[in-house]
Amino acid sequence: MDDDARDRPWERRDGVVLVGKSRFSNWREYRAWRRSVDAQDDHRCGTPPPAADQVARLIPTDCDLDRNVPDPVYGPTEGDFVIPVVIHVITNATGELGDVSDERISSQMRVLNEAFAGVTGGEPTGIRFELARRDPAGEPTNGVVRHANDAWYNDTGAYWETIAWDPTRYMNVYTNTASGNFGYVQAFPATGQAGEIQDRVVVDWRVFGEDGPYGPPYDVGHVLVHEVGHYLGLYHTFQGGCGGADCAATGDLICDTPPQAVPTVECDDENGCGSPDPVDNFMNYSWETCMARFTPEQVRRMRCTLLSWRPDLGVPSDPDCWTACPGDFNADGRVDGVDLGQLINAWGVGGEEIACADFDFDGQVSGQDFGLFFQSWGSCPIDPCSDLSCDDGDECTVDYCVAGSCRHVQLEACGGPCGSPTAGSCYESHGTPGCDDQECCEEICNLDPWCCVVQWDASCRNKALSGNFPACPGP
Ligand SMILES: [Zn+2]
């Protein structure tokens, strides 16, 4: 992601995407074009693999660019960490594009912490993330900073040189167009760039948090989880294809992720190396809805990376602190007088005893922490999806819940790219993917996957009726 990279896409205020002399009416068309040029490249993730000279130059650690030593000392029982996070929300100059609400930010933090706590099924990492409560000058903050700038919104202009918070002490997350990717990190930490001013995690604002405007199946907040995996030193599970005999020095350097020939499409197991693919791994390209886990060795590599390459970033923390609701020390779903009593007991104490009461991570429990504690007084917010089952029994859909409502996303592999042949003519719009004019719909979906994956809406119908598609002679 060099700042001078040529042919970087630029989104105009009206949503049109310009790349060199090409013009796309939206990002979906742009991505479909990228895929037509290179089937493996849908700009899912723009994290650059390390160059050969970077691999050669490293200082030896247990989590190098070309080797991994998953020593038990890096296991999550050996102390736990909090990583302070600052989120820079970058909109275009008018603020029309790029806005991310506080609500979406808090849903993103919850999803990130659930993934790293193993709530979704993976290995608990012992790493949690908190929006920063003090800025670099020591002043109180909510950890969110908002900027409006057309160049920065389009991921250009070296914005980090102006707005980054000390990258050795904060994880700097930026939301903007992410150069047309869903997300990327600027470099792997073991390249030696961890903590430098350009050190960053960038996520397309439309796929940030839950229920973002990009829509299903990229509306559950797992793009950030994937990119933070890179930020903590993990490769893609398909890095280096099937790899070689030494699983700690080839492929993704991780021995407990099965070898994988190519990135997963949707949620399909290709079995390209003679064993099941890690379809549900956060470091794959599966649909976000199918991602659920980091493996034990991935966890050790991330913790090794934190200790070796980001030594000033992780703040030691009590492993029992994690709750969806800061201040709810006894995890009963309420911040109340019982919690206040525990806070008073921790007053003025330093070191490990301060547990979860040191809200601003300054090493002691003081008046500042009382103020922050009372901000969360009362009932804790509940995930509106926690008690909802969305399984509709149809094996051709992926069913999940976001922000309290169910999503059913059609699988292309099940019944062809356009799903069910009984869904209706593609010369009409309808609420579910699928149509009975198979060739026409495939041609349109090559240009605009939305039509077959999410909804055959009016814009898909209009394309079918436009006369521009040879496979669509008309109804
Ligand atoms: Zn990636």
Residues whose N, C-alpha, C, O or C-beta is under 5 A from the ligand:
A	BS01	ZN	C45 T47
